[in-house]
Amino acid sequence: FPPGSSYKIVIAATALESGLTKDSSVDTPTGYVLPGTRTTLPNSHEGGACGGGNPPLIAAFAESCNTTFAKLGAEEFGNQAVQEQSAKFGYGKRIEVEPGVESAASSFPPDRGAPTALGSIGQGDNRATPLQMAMVAAAIANNGRAMKPYLVDKVKAADQSVLYEANPQEFARPISSSTASQLREMMTKVVTTGTAQNLNGKNVAGKTGTAETGRGFNDRWFVGFSPIDNPKYAFAVVTEGQGSAAGTAGELSATIMQAVLR
C-alpha cells in the first residue's frame, strides 16, 4: 500500500540521524513545485505550521505538512540518503515471519526529483506493508532496536510441557536511542496538537497517513505505539475507504490498544 503521511516518520528519522533535532527550523512553503515539473504540491490545510515559514520540525510533523517532507526528501537529503534510511528499517527486504512465511518487500522509488518528493510523503511509487510500518513504530518504541517479527510465541503439549518457544532476535538498529526518543515526542505531539487530536487522552501516539490511490478510495493509516509513557506495543493499522486516517484507522488503533492494555 502507499503509506501516505505515515512514511514521514522515516523522513523525520533521516533528518534526525543527519543532525537535525525536533526543534530545528524547517522550510515549509505553502506550495512546493515538484523538481523537474510545473506541478505544485500543496499542504492538506492552510495556517498553523503549514502556513508558510520555518516552523520547528516537530510542529511540521504533528500537522503533517507535505511541503516540508517533500522538500527534505528531494532536496535536503536526496534519494540515496532516504533509500539508505528506509533500508535500515527493512525496506527492500522480504521479511521472514516464520519459516516459509515472508512479507512482500516494501519499496521506495529509485528515481530522483519528483518521484523522491512524492515518495517522501508516502505517495507516488512508495509502497509499504503494514508489517514494515509496524516495525518502524516498534524500533521507535524500543529505543532504536527493531526486532525480528514472529507469529507463534509458544506451543504446548496436552500436559502443558513446552514443545516450541520463540527466541526473540534483533533485526536491526536503524536509529539511535536519541532519535527514537525525539520521534516518540513527535508522535505524541500528533495526538495532542496535530492531525489526530481526536485520539488525545486514549494513551496512543503515532502518525496518521491518508494516501490517495486514484481508485476512488484512500488508504488510511495510523502507525504508532502504546502506552505513551512506557511503550509496550507497536502497531500499524490500515483501512480503505473515503475520508482521512484519524477518524478511521486512528480510532480503530485506539480501540484495539485499549483492549490490549486491559
Disulfide bonds with the S-S distance in Angstrom:
Cys50-Cys65 2.06
